[in-house]
Amino acid sequence: MAFLETQEISRAFGKLWAVNRVSLDLRQGDIHAIIGPNGAGKSTYFNLITGYHRATTGKVFYKGKDITRLPAYERCNQGITRSFQITSIYPKLTVYESVLMACWFTAGSA
C-alpha cells in the first residue's frame, strides 16, 4: 500500500488547468522531487495534497484512507502539512552562520 497517493488529481482555476490528472504513489522511506519551471503547478500540487486547495477532480489517499475532502487542519492533525520558503531568515549572517543557527534551534538549545 502507498503511504501517500494521488490518483488523477487535477485543479482548474477557471479555464486554466494548473494541475491536470497527476497520479503518484509514494512508499514510506521513498525520496522524490517535483521539478519544473515557474507556473508548472508544483505548488498547486502540494496545496492539493495538503488541503489548501480542493481538487477539481481526482483523489488523495494517505495511509490508504481517502482524504480528498478533508480540510487542511484535519490533514495537519494526521501529519500532512507544508512549510513556506523563507529566503532571508537571517539577512546579516553568512550561509554557514545561518546553517549553524538552524542546527542550534533544531537541537533544542533555544
C-alpha positions as CSV (number, residue, x, y, z in Angstrom):
1,M,0.0,0.0,0.0
2,A,1.2,3.5,-0.8
3,F,1.9,5.8,2.1
4,L,0.7,8.8,0.1
5,E,-1.1,8.6,-3.2
6,T,-2.7,10.9,-5.7
7,Q,-5.0,9.4,-8.4
8,E,-5.7,11.5,-11.5
9,I,-5.7,14.7,-9.4
10,S,-6.5,18.0,-11.2
11,R,-7.2,21.6,-10.3
12,A,-8.7,24.2,-12.6
13,F,-8.8,27.9,-11.9
14,G,-11.4,29.0,-14.4
15,K,-10.3,27.7,-17.8
16,L,-6.7,27.2,-16.6
17,W,-5.7,23.7,-15.5
18,A,-2.9,24.3,-13.1
19,V,-2.6,20.5,-12.3
20,N,-4.0,18.0,-14.8
21,R,-4.5,14.3,-13.9
22,V,-1.4,13.7,-11.8
23,S,-1.0,10.2,-10.3
24,L,1.8,9.4,-7.9
25,D,2.2,6.8,-5.2
26,L,4.9,7.1,-2.5
27,R,6.0,4.4,-0.2
28,Q,7.3,5.2,3.2
29,G,11.0,6.0,3.0
30,D,10.9,7.0,-0.7
31,I,12.5,10.2,-1.7
32,H,11.1,12.1,-4.7
33,A,11.4,15.5,-6.2
34,I,8.8,17.5,-8.1
35,I,10.6,19.8,-10.6
36,G,9.5,22.1,-13.3
37,P,9.6,25.8,-14.3
38,N,7.7,28.6,-12.6
39,G,4.0,28.2,-13.3
40,A,4.1,24.5,-13.9
41,G,1.8,23.6,-11.0
42,K,4.3,22.3,-8.4
43,S,3.0,24.5,-5.5
44,T,-0.6,23.8,-6.5
45,Y,0.0,20.1,-6.5
46,F,1.4,20.3,-2.9
47,N,-1.6,22.5,-2.0
48,L,-3.9,19.8,-3.2
49,I,-2.1,17.2,-1.1
50,T,-2.2,19.3,2.0
51,G,-5.7,20.6,1.5
52,Y,-5.0,24.3,0.9
53,H,-6.8,23.8,-2.4
54,R,-9.7,21.5,-3.2
55,A,-9.2,19.1,-6.2
56,T,-11.4,19.7,-9.2
57,T,-11.1,16.0,-10.0
58,G,-9.2,13.0,-8.6
59,K,-8.4,11.7,-5.2
60,V,-5.7,11.9,-2.4
61,F,-5.0,8.9,-0.2
62,Y,-2.9,8.9,3.0
63,K,-2.1,5.5,4.5
64,G,-4.9,4.0,2.4
65,K,-7.6,6.5,3.6
66,D,-9.3,8.8,1.2
67,I,-8.5,12.3,2.4
68,T,-9.6,14.2,-0.7
69,R,-12.3,16.2,1.0
70,L,-10.6,16.7,4.4
71,P,-9.8,20.3,5.2
72,A,-6.2,21.3,5.7
73,Y,-6.4,21.4,9.5
74,E,-7.6,17.8,9.6
75,R,-4.8,16.7,7.3
76,C,-2.4,18.5,9.6
77,N,-3.7,16.6,12.6
78,Q,-2.8,13.4,10.6
79,G,0.7,14.6,9.9
80,I,0.3,16.2,6.5
81,T,1.2,19.9,6.1
82,R,3.5,22.2,4.2
83,S,6.0,24.9,5.1
84,F,6.7,28.0,3.1
85,Q,10.0,29.0,1.7
86,I,11.6,31.9,3.5
87,T,14.7,33.2,1.7
88,S,16.1,35.7,4.2
89,I,15.7,34.3,7.7
90,Y,19.0,35.8,8.9
91,P,19.9,38.5,6.4
92,K,23.0,39.7,8.2
93,L,24.5,36.2,8.8
94,T,26.7,34.2,6.4
95,V,25.3,30.9,4.9
96,Y,27.5,29.0,7.3
97,E,26.2,31.0,10.3
98,S,22.6,30.6,9.2
99,V,23.0,26.8,9.0
100,L,24.6,26.8,12.4
101,M,21.6,28.7,13.8
102,A,19.2,26.2,12.3
103,C,21.2,23.4,13.8
104,W,21.2,25.1,17.1
105,F,17.4,25.6,17.1
106,T,16.8,22.0,15.9
107,A,19.0,20.6,18.7
108,G,16.7,22.3,21.3
109,S,19.2,24.8,22.6
110,A,16.8,27.7,22.1
